Amino acid sequence: MGSGISRGGAEGVPLETIRKHTNCVNCMCLSEDGSLLVTGSDDTTVNMWSTETDPMEHLGTLEGHTGFIQCVTVHDTYVITGSKDSTIKRWDMATLECEFTYTGHTSRVNKLICTGEFIFSTSHDKTARAWLFDTGTVEENGDACIRVFEGHTGVVSPVIFIPEKAIRIPDKDNRDIYPTDLVITGSFDNTAIAWSFDTGTSLRKFKGHRQPITCMDTDPKGTILYTAAQDRAIIAWDISNAHIMKRVDNAHSGAILHLRVVNRLAYTCGTDYSAKCWVREGLENTRTYKDHTDSVITAKFHKGILYTACNDGLVRAFDAKSGALKRKFKGHEGAVTCLVVWGPKHVDQQYTRVISGGNDNTIRVWNATGLSDEFPEEPEPNHELNSKRQTERLNDLDKRLDDYMPVSPDPDDDDGSLVILED
């Protein structure tokens, strides 16, 4: 079967439309340097693509799961996948072979993160697990699971790993495990739990949401936890004691599906057809990104632009500061399910690409070069701010926003943070 690539290129029209998958594209991720794209699908396969060729070159298909692919991540020369078949697989990119199958979950695997030493996973079976990444000492088909985090009474989905490098305690195989390493999980039981990675025990429970927690992130230092849920609320927690620092009820008018911290700001989106920007300190809403006609699934910040993926089939680009809609990327014939944004760091390759996957079984590549440099359009009037006091408050926040907007060459980075979370 060929790569099924067709070419475009007009503004807002995909540069490439790739029809390699035969069912919904559920997830995608980029390698650390952005040169490799990995996509997972309902068709139970994973595909690898080179982003440095034009069009993207298909590098191979990973086949072996018996259920749809829910999550993918990349570390070094390996791809790690999680599936509805309750297994996790580690694949060698060069050989396209599955090197190890991690078994232990009894239901669908929801999220994955990899530190290089360990893999962390969450599942519909109400547990999270930690696995050895290097299974050289594990017998074939043996148990690579070193921790099971049990205590939630509902599905476990978002997961964060917060390493602490203060005290080194090597285990019998000389792997570095620290007494203060934390794993934080969020659940459909309306709570989040902070676990000791050293012992696997529950340390703190974050209780405050009234409906399932859907997404989480931390500040760059890993001291504040931000959670969002189907109850429309955002809560900032002191991780050290699980106390609520700030709670915003009705942050959205529908379930919140995505939350991501970028330096001093946070971005959320949800089923109320909107995305929003918040100043982390105080959780003050500075911008609402409108125009969507269905649920907004995810959002990616890149060089001053907020890109959103929506169930209405469109990818949108907003000026993150002004809130102005700068471009609509039209092409998907169904909901957009996943999204990555990439700009090569080579000085001779100054361009930006947006890559999206959809339930129309396609991957689409869009040209976003120059969006960050365009003069921002005037935002539409916000009729909700109908009082002088509210207008003055927004102007004050706008001035503060100048100091909060990331200015680093690649503001999608975690600002030097040691926190590792699923994306």
Secondary structure, 3 states (H helix, E strand, C coil): CCCCEEECCCCCCCCEEECCCCCCEEEEEECCCCCEEEEEECCCCEEEEECCCCCCEEEEEECCCCCCEEEEEEECCEEEEEECCCCEEEEECCCCCEEEEECCCCCCEEEEEECCCEEEEEECCCEEEEEECCCCCCCCCCCCEEEEEECCCCCEEEEEEECCCCCCEECCCCCEECCCCEEEEEECCCEEEEEECCCCCEEEEEECCCCCEEEEEECCCCCEEEEEECCCCEEEEECCCCEEEEEECCCCCCCEEEEEEECCEEEEEECCCCEEEEECCCCEEEEEECCCCCCEEEEEEECCEEEEEECCCCEEEEECCCCCEEEEECCCCCCEEEEEEECCCCCCCCCCEEEEEECCCCEEEEECCCHHHCCCCCCCCCCCCCCHHHHHHHHHHHHHHHHHCCCCCCCCCCCCCCCEECC
